[in-house]
Amino acid sequence: MDDIKNSDKALHVNINGKDCFCIFHKVDSTYIGYATTLQYMYHEIPTVICTLFLFLIIVSVILVKAFNEYMKNHIVDKIHKINTQLADITNGNLQHTVDVRNIFELSELSTHINNMVNNLLSSNAKLTYIFSKANFYVGTYEYSNTAKYVRFSEYIPKLFSLDEEEIKVLSANPDDFKNFVASTREHIVPNTQNIYEIKDKYIRIDEFLENDYTLGVAIDVTNEIENRKKFEYEIQLDSLTGLYNRKGFEAKLSKLFSTPEDLGYYAMIMIMANGLVKINDSYGHEAGNLYLQKLATLLKDFGIKSSLAARQYGGEFILFLYGYNSEQELSKAINLLTYIQKHTIVHLNDNIDVSLDFSFDYYIFHGSEYTDYQLLLKDTTDKK
């Protein structure tokens, strides 16, 4: 009893030879106690520990799974989304924007990426504007073998005369675009490199290849080609009469004699303005020029079929008639020159009119009798 009185809470005692754990509570002057053997008291501890350990494992698994799910949905998936969008941009779709906003760092990264792309587009637009102000129209396109898109600048649709539907189709499929460029290359301008005729324009196309990446540059060279053609045409013309000069005449003959079987009956006519010296001596060279211009007007587009006229030098002209069906038909056309000899007046000034005095010799041929225009010119000149 002394132990019970002296104990504040509980005590270990031996009851009937068994170690027990006792606890007492005083109610007035009476002590109420509860005793249990230590064996019974501790027999459920392993079960409790195992249960607690299992609970902790389950909680850990749930927490790990929840953490992984959170990382996947909010970090990994967002990073994958950024990578996918970057791959789309890399493949040529610069109109694509990266939009990840739920995490500050990723939102900031997507903003920087979009700013970089916008700066690239802005730089391209500025260059296009500068070139256009200099009347130098340049377009660029780019794609790779693995790309899903073709990226091209503002002037490519204008240079290639593409409508909205064609732009949509060609920009979405690199293979279609490559086929389009290949078909364009079929229209190369003769005697040029990489210059092609596209509707009413002339476009130079250069491509640069690196591994599977292709960069193309298209430049509008229409003015350059037209000026060159104009220059080439003008240097083949006689400035006084507007007829071909000797160089231009031979250039045209060269093309005609590439298929001599198509010439039919043809004639080479050598013409001399006999009255030129007298006109120059009597009325001056200005009057002589009018005299030559009148003869040139009559020779240009002469006859009922095809013709080619040239002033060689001084008062000497050459006329080539071709495409006639018979020698008789061609002879009738040549006889018109005799009529012109007898019935043509040249008005030199208000008070002076003179007869057009010229002589001519002609030679008639048929089909492939001559295949070399230079030999034809030599023979007819020697006969004269």
Legacy VTK file of the C-alpha trace (Angstrom):
# vtk DataFile Version 3.0
C-alpha trace
ASCII
DATASET POLYDATA
POINTS 384 float
0.000 0.000 0.000
2.871 2.305 0.709
3.987 1.807 -2.899
0.528 2.738 -4.135
0.454 5.847 -1.993
3.912 6.915 -3.035
3.322 6.315 -6.768
1.971 9.264 -8.751
0.835 7.328 -11.785
1.724 3.684 -12.317
4.081 0.980 -11.159
5.365 -2.414 -12.021
4.396 -5.215 -9.585
4.520 -8.981 -9.491
1.157 -10.535 -9.155
0.876 -14.264 -8.828
4.332 -14.638 -10.244
3.653 -12.470 -13.334
5.080 -9.092 -14.072
2.237 -6.642 -14.281
1.694 -2.993 -14.957
-0.651 -1.306 -12.511
-2.281 2.057 -12.387
-4.342 3.421 -9.514
-6.732 6.288 -8.982
-7.840 7.561 -5.599
-11.498 8.213 -5.141
-12.075 9.729 -1.678
-10.284 7.352 0.619
-10.464 4.440 -1.799
-7.888 3.455 -4.423
-9.200 2.007 -7.642
-6.595 0.138 -9.691
-6.171 -1.541 -13.058
-3.536 -4.179 -13.657
-2.460 -6.050 -16.778
0.399 -8.317 -17.457
3.321 -6.881 -19.342
3.089 -9.796 -21.802
-0.470 -8.813 -22.742
0.356 -5.163 -22.785
3.214 -5.456 -25.330
1.964 -8.306 -27.528
0.377 -5.953 -30.150
3.406 -3.666 -30.539
4.904 -5.594 -33.564
1.516 -5.489 -35.278
1.218 -1.792 -34.599
4.753 -1.143 -35.844
4.137 -3.162 -39.041
0.847 -1.351 -39.587
2.547 2.007 -39.078
5.413 1.038 -41.392
2.936 -0.096 -44.077
1.016 3.143 -43.690
4.203 5.142 -44.082
5.097 3.193 -47.245
1.634 3.836 -48.733
1.845 7.512 -47.867
5.339 7.702 -49.413
4.164 6.025 -52.634
1.198 8.405 -52.849
3.435 11.420 -52.250
5.995 10.273 -54.848
3.263 9.582 -57.391
1.641 12.941 -56.699
5.010 14.673 -57.012
5.805 12.887 -60.270
2.359 13.712 -61.642
2.810 17.328 -60.689
6.261 17.429 -62.293
4.913 15.762 -65.443
1.903 18.037 -65.796
3.539 21.292 -64.798
7.217 20.875 -65.658
8.029 17.976 -67.976
4.964 18.408 -70.231
5.562 22.137 -70.457
9.223 21.621 -71.337
8.148 19.038 -73.939
5.631 21.555 -75.287
8.370 24.167 -75.590
10.635 21.665 -77.359
7.862 20.728 -79.786
7.121 24.362 -80.534
10.827 25.125 -80.962
11.113 22.186 -83.381
8.154 23.615 -85.325
9.872 27.005 -85.483
13.173 25.380 -86.488
11.353 23.573 -89.296
10.346 26.895 -90.792
7.091 27.922 -89.116
8.207 31.286 -87.738
4.580 32.311 -87.298
4.323 29.851 -84.420
4.498 31.297 -80.895
5.635 29.589 -77.679
2.991 30.006 -74.961
3.796 28.532 -71.513
2.597 30.774 -68.685
1.829 28.668 -65.591
5.444 28.707 -64.344
7.293 31.998 -64.159
10.641 30.704 -65.431
9.058 28.876 -68.385
6.821 31.854 -69.125
9.895 34.074 -69.198
11.697 31.584 -71.464
8.766 31.452 -73.910
8.657 35.254 -73.979
12.363 35.454 -74.858
11.929 32.842 -77.606
8.983 34.736 -79.120
10.935 37.987 -78.967
13.854 36.338 -80.761
11.575 35.030 -83.543
9.869 38.411 -83.871
13.270 40.100 -84.163
14.215 37.696 -86.961
10.973 38.449 -88.800
11.416 42.161 -88.212
14.983 42.092 -89.567
13.815 40.221 -92.648
11.029 42.738 -93.207
13.467 45.644 -92.840
15.860 44.166 -95.395
12.959 43.581 -97.805
11.855 47.198 -97.353
15.384 48.524 -97.978
15.784 46.421 -101.136
12.374 47.496 -102.443
13.245 51.166 -101.991
16.272 50.578 -104.192
14.052 48.866 -106.791
15.940 45.672 -106.004
13.347 43.025 -105.313
14.757 40.026 -103.472
12.960 37.069 -101.946
14.332 34.189 -99.894
13.033 30.731 -99.063
14.341 27.960 -96.858
13.494 24.402 -95.927
15.098 21.124 -94.910
14.426 17.516 -95.820
12.881 16.956 -92.394
10.920 20.213 -92.293
7.160 20.348 -92.395
7.056 23.870 -93.753
8.721 26.131 -96.297
9.606 29.514 -94.926
9.747 32.311 -97.502
9.892 36.069 -97.350
7.322 38.615 -98.457
8.498 38.952 -102.063
8.589 35.255 -103.000
4.826 35.122 -103.799
5.175 38.329 -105.844
8.257 37.154 -107.728
6.731 33.750 -108.503
3.227 35.196 -109.173
1.580 32.969 -106.556
-2.041 33.377 -105.515
-3.331 32.791 -101.976
-4.157 29.119 -102.542
-0.744 28.422 -104.084
0.961 30.162 -101.160
-0.954 27.999 -98.705
-0.160 24.742 -100.514
3.511 25.415 -101.280
4.405 26.760 -97.837
2.939 23.677 -96.163
4.824 21.051 -98.184
8.561 21.229 -99.023
8.217 18.508 -101.679
5.545 20.478 -103.537
7.699 23.594 -103.324
10.760 21.753 -104.680
8.674 20.471 -107.606
7.427 24.007 -108.254
10.979 25.391 -108.365
12.038 22.516 -110.642
9.200 23.315 -113.081
10.198 26.993 -113.000
13.755 26.053 -113.975
12.418 24.592 -117.225
11.894 28.144 -118.514
15.505 29.279 -118.516
16.372 32.391 -120.513
18.765 31.448 -123.367
22.423 32.350 -122.907
22.006 32.999 -119.169
22.756 31.161 -115.967
19.996 30.631 -113.381
17.670 33.225 -114.942
14.144 32.060 -115.689
11.078 33.561 -117.318
8.038 33.553 -115.031
4.977 34.980 -116.752
5.938 38.611 -117.443
9.062 38.660 -115.257
12.636 37.412 -115.359
13.826 35.908 -112.063
17.295 34.780 -111.044
17.225 31.800 -108.678
20.256 30.652 -106.688
20.199 27.891 -104.092
22.726 27.122 -101.357
22.769 23.618 -99.907
24.220 22.562 -96.553
23.571 19.002 -95.433
19.766 18.693 -95.689
19.149 22.451 -95.469
18.323 24.541 -98.552
18.413 28.333 -98.750
17.115 29.907 -101.936
17.447 33.484 -103.158
15.209 34.862 -105.923
16.003 38.230 -107.513
13.871 40.173 -109.986
16.182 40.924 -112.927
13.405 41.899 -115.343
14.755 45.400 -115.972
18.276 44.087 -116.489
17.167 41.452 -119.018
14.843 43.815 -120.880
17.544 46.481 -121.076
20.008 43.901 -122.329
17.551 42.669 -124.953
16.859 46.243 -125.971
20.582 46.918 -126.250
21.177 43.710 -128.217
18.297 44.617 -130.507
19.467 48.167 -130.981
23.056 47.215 -131.831
21.611 45.002 -134.580
19.738 47.923 -136.126
20.831 50.631 -138.508
20.218 53.880 -136.631
19.309 55.863 -139.772
16.804 53.535 -141.435
15.600 51.267 -138.611
16.430 48.210 -140.732
18.815 45.537 -139.529
22.510 46.194 -139.939
24.830 43.477 -141.260
25.287 41.950 -137.791
21.567 41.862 -137.087
20.780 40.531 -140.538
23.190 37.631 -140.133
21.873 36.857 -136.651
18.341 36.534 -138.057
19.553 34.446 -141.015
21.343 32.124 -138.606
18.065 31.334 -136.848
16.168 30.895 -140.110
18.763 28.509 -141.541
18.665 26.304 -138.455
15.676 24.718 -140.246
16.293 25.434 -143.974
13.588 22.964 -144.991
11.016 25.415 -143.636
12.150 28.298 -145.868
10.242 27.152 -148.960
11.219 29.179 -152.007
13.462 32.086 -151.043
15.466 34.829 -152.710
18.467 36.945 -151.824
18.158 40.431 -153.383
21.066 42.882 -153.504
19.896 46.518 -153.855
21.921 49.667 -154.552
20.581 53.215 -154.145
22.101 54.609 -157.314
20.819 58.154 -156.850
22.316 58.639 -153.391
25.601 60.260 -154.472
23.782 62.731 -156.722
21.301 63.628 -153.954
24.117 64.186 -151.450
26.061 66.367 -153.888
23.055 68.394 -155.010
20.965 68.761 -151.851
23.185 67.765 -148.942
23.479 64.736 -146.698
20.262 65.480 -144.835
18.368 65.080 -148.110
20.423 61.960 -148.796
19.278 60.547 -145.473
15.636 61.157 -146.412
16.301 59.376 -149.691
17.672 56.291 -147.882
14.863 56.307 -145.321
12.272 56.275 -148.111
13.864 53.232 -149.706
14.130 51.507 -146.309
10.418 52.101 -145.664
9.563 50.341 -148.924
11.824 47.383 -148.165
10.628 46.838 -144.610
7.916 44.119 -144.492
8.188 43.763 -148.263
6.172 41.180 -150.178
3.173 39.009 -149.377
5.139 36.467 -147.316
8.034 36.764 -144.874
10.929 39.119 -145.448
14.103 40.376 -143.842
15.722 43.678 -144.885
19.031 45.272 -143.943
21.208 48.236 -144.798
24.780 47.045 -145.137
26.562 50.387 -145.599
26.131 53.589 -147.587
23.434 53.062 -150.203
23.691 49.267 -150.288
20.751 47.202 -149.037
19.995 43.492 -148.881
16.545 41.907 -148.917
15.765 38.278 -148.078
12.340 36.926 -149.092
11.250 33.468 -147.898
8.296 31.220 -147.200
6.902 31.239 -150.749
5.105 28.206 -152.162
6.495 28.392 -155.707
9.110 30.137 -157.796
6.343 31.900 -159.775
4.818 33.319 -156.588
8.237 34.549 -155.457
9.000 36.071 -158.881
5.768 38.088 -158.736
6.850 39.533 -155.386
10.271 40.456 -156.783
8.613 42.151 -159.793
7.089 44.617 -157.351
10.560 46.111 -157.012
10.527 46.941 -160.717
7.224 48.740 -160.265
8.621 50.668 -157.297
11.645 51.697 -159.375
9.434 53.367 -161.952
6.717 54.895 -159.793
8.228 56.097 -156.517
8.840 59.759 -155.720
10.885 60.984 -152.736
9.791 64.273 -151.159
13.035 65.941 -149.992
11.614 69.353 -149.005
8.817 71.742 -149.889
10.213 72.407 -153.345
12.117 69.271 -154.270
10.750 65.870 -155.317
12.987 63.288 -156.952
12.486 59.813 -158.372
13.737 56.911 -156.279
16.604 55.505 -158.317
17.935 52.088 -157.340
19.065 48.869 -159.009
18.908 45.269 -157.794
20.039 41.732 -158.529
18.341 38.656 -157.134
18.892 34.917 -156.808
16.161 32.367 -156.137
16.662 29.115 -154.193
14.520 26.368 -152.702
14.429 24.444 -149.395
17.697 22.856 -148.312
19.631 24.003 -151.351
21.685 25.983 -148.860
22.083 24.961 -145.233
24.749 27.544 -144.403
23.618 31.173 -144.583
27.227 32.409 -144.689
27.899 30.362 -147.814
24.689 31.741 -149.320
25.797 35.328 -148.639
29.248 34.649 -150.104
27.895 33.060 -153.262
25.332 35.771 -153.945
27.895 38.496 -153.259
30.391 36.851 -155.606
27.744 36.541 -158.329
27.039 40.204 -158.030
LINES 1 385
384 0 1 2 3 4 5 6 7 8 9 10 11 12 13 14 15 16 17 18 19 20 21 22 23 24 25 26 27 28 29 30 31 32 33 34 35 36 37 38 39 40 41 42 43 44 45 46 47 48 49 50 51 52 53 54 55 56 57 58 59 60 61 62 63 64 65 66 67 68 69 70 71 72 73 74 75 76 77 78 79 80 81 82 83 84 85 86 87 88 89 90 91 92 93 94 95 96 97 98 99 100 101 102 103 104 105 106 107 108 109 110 111 112 113 114 115 116 117 118 119 120 121 122 123 124 125 126 127 128 129 130 131 132 133 134 135 136 137 138 139 140 141 142 143 144 145 146 147 148 149 150 151 152 153 154 155 156 157 158 159 160 161 162 163 164 165 166 167 168 169 170 171 172 173 174 175 176 177 178 179 180 181 182 183 184 185 186 187 188 189 190 191 192 193 194 195 196 197 198 199 200 201 202 203 204 205 206 207 208 209 210 211 212 213 214 215 216 217 218 219 220 221 222 223 224 225 226 227 228 229 230 231 232 233 234 235 236 237 238 239 240 241 242 243 244 245 246 247 248 249 250 251 252 253 254 255 256 257 258 259 260 261 262 263 264 265 266 267 268 269 270 271 272 273 274 275 276 277 278 279 280 281 282 283 284 285 286 287 288 289 290 291 292 293 294 295 296 297 298 299 300 301 302 303 304 305 306 307 308 309 310 311 312 313 314 315 316 317 318 319 320 321 322 323 324 325 326 327 328 329 330 331 332 333 334 335 336 337 338 339 340 341 342 343 344 345 346 347 348 349 350 351 352 353 354 355 356 357 358 359 360 361 362 363 364 365 366 367 368 369 370 371 372 373 374 375 376 377 378 379 380 381 382 383
